[in-house]
Amino acid sequence: MPSDESSRKVLVAGIGNVFHGDDGFGVEVVRRLRRRPVPDGVDITDFGIRGVDLMCALGDGHRTAILVGAAASGDAPGTVRVAEPDPDSGGFGGAAVDAHGLDPARVLRLARENGPVPPRILLVACEPSAQAADATWEMDLSAPVGAAVGETVRLIERLIAKELSAERELTPHREGAVS
């Protein structure tokens, strides 16, 4: 992390368990993002299933946090959605990423109880396949989820550019399917 808090603009957090098939989607996305050039002020971190570490990082002074993971919402496998937490409940409109207890809504509630969190938080979530949801020890992403990784990397790069832009829209992004 940069030592100057004012330079901490965007945190991209990959969440999920690589040993549970499609649950490793967020980890794979940040792994690929790390291979690409990123602007100053962007921290890309694989949190895996370390919810406490994510909670602490949310208090590190970033202006925006982008949480990336798999979340079942009933869409076709491989569908990627972008959502913001509901200001009243802290939830993500029914999208539940749960990498063995790493539910973003729960992590956000705990982070808010312990201090400030980024003013803008986005969840980029990919619908897992049904067979991957039943996998206990599977390290590969299903075909539709694996196919969504590249476009999700490009989506996050666009979100980062938008967040870093001085001309960023001030209206919140509404939940919706990306693909």
N, C-alpha and C positions, 0 to 999 in steps of 0.2 A: 504494500500500500504506500502511496506517496505520503511523505511526512507532513506536507503542507495541506491542512484540511481544505483550504479554498480550491485546491487542485482536484479534489475528489468530486468528480461530477457524476459518473455513472458506474454502478456496480452491476455486472452481469453474473448471476449466480446459477450455476448448473446444479440441479438437485435430482436425486434418484439413486437407485441401487443397481449397479452394473451387473449384479449376479441374478437379477430378476427380469431378464428380457427387456421389454419395452420400457420398464421403469428406469432404465439407464439412458433414456433419450436426452435428458438435460445435460448429463455428464458428457455424452458424445458431442452434443452441440458446442459446449464450451471447449472441449478438446480441439475441435476443428477451428473455432474462433481464435484460439491461442496461436494457431499456425499462421494467422493472417495479420497484416499490420492493423493496429488500432490507434486511435488518436490518444494524445496525452489526456490524463484525467479519467481514463476508463480502466476499471479493474475487472478482470475476468477470472472467476474463481470456481473451481469444482468443489462444491460442498458435500456432494454425495448424500449421505444420510445424517450428516452432522448438523442437526437443527440448532443446537446451542451455538455453534460457531457462526451459523448464518444469522442468528438473533443478534449476536455481538457485532457482526459486520454491518448489520442494518443501522447500528448506532454510530458508525464511523464517519458521519458527515457527508455522505453522498447526497446529491440532489435528486437522483433517480436510481431506483433499483429495478432490474429486470430479472425476474425469477423464471427459470426455464426448466420444464419437466414434463412428464406424462401425466395426463389427467383424463379420467373417464367422464364423459358428459353425454354419451349417447350418439355422438357423430360417427361417421364412417372412420375406420382405422386410418391413421395418417393425417387426419384433418387437424390443422393447426389453428388455434384460437388465441386472441389477445384480449385480456381482461384487466380491469382495475378493480381493487377491492371496493366493496360497498362501504361508504363512509360511516354508515350506522352500525353495520355488523362486523366489518373488517373481512367478510368473506368475499369470494370471487364468483358470485352468481351461480353457485352450484358446482363449479369445477373444484374437484378435490384431488390434490396431489398428496399422496400419503406414502412416502417412502419409509415405512416402518416408524410412523409417528411424526414424520416431517410434513405436517399439514401447514401450508403457508398461512392460513388464517390464524391458526394457533401460534405459530412463530411470530406473526405480526402483533397479535395481542400481547404476547409476552415481551416483545421488543418495545412496544409502546409503554408498557408498564414500567420498563426499566430505563426509559429515556427517549430522546427524539429518534424518529425514523425518517427516511427520505420523504420529502413532500409528495413525490410521485413514485408509485410502485405499480409495475406492470407484471402480469403473469402471461408468459408465452407457453402454451400447453398443447401437447400433441395427444390425440386420441389413440390409446393403445389398442392392439388387436385383442380379440377375445382369447385366443389361444395363448398369447403372451401374458395376459392377466392371470392365467392359471399356472404359469411356469413357476417352478420353485427355484431351480438352479439352471438358468439359461442366460448365457452371456451375450447372445446375439439379439439384435433388434429384429422384429418381424419385417417382412418385405415392405409393407406400406409405411411403417414408421421409419425404417431406414431410408426410404426414398424421400421422406419429408425433411431429413436433416439438412441437406444442402440449401434448400429454399428457406429453411428456418434460420440458418446462418446469415443468409442475405437479408432476411426480414429484420433480424436483430441489428445488422449493420445499418439498415435504414432507420430503425428506431434510435440507435445511438446517434446517428447524424442529426436526426430531428431534435433529440434532447440537447445536443451540443450547440445547435443553431440558435443564434440570438433571435431569430424570427419564428421560433417555434410557436405553434398555435397554443393559445391559453385554454382552449376548451378541452375537456378530458376526452380520451379515446373511449368509445363505447365498445362493449363486448361484441365480438362478431367473428365469424369464421374467416380464415385467411385463404384456405384452399379447400 
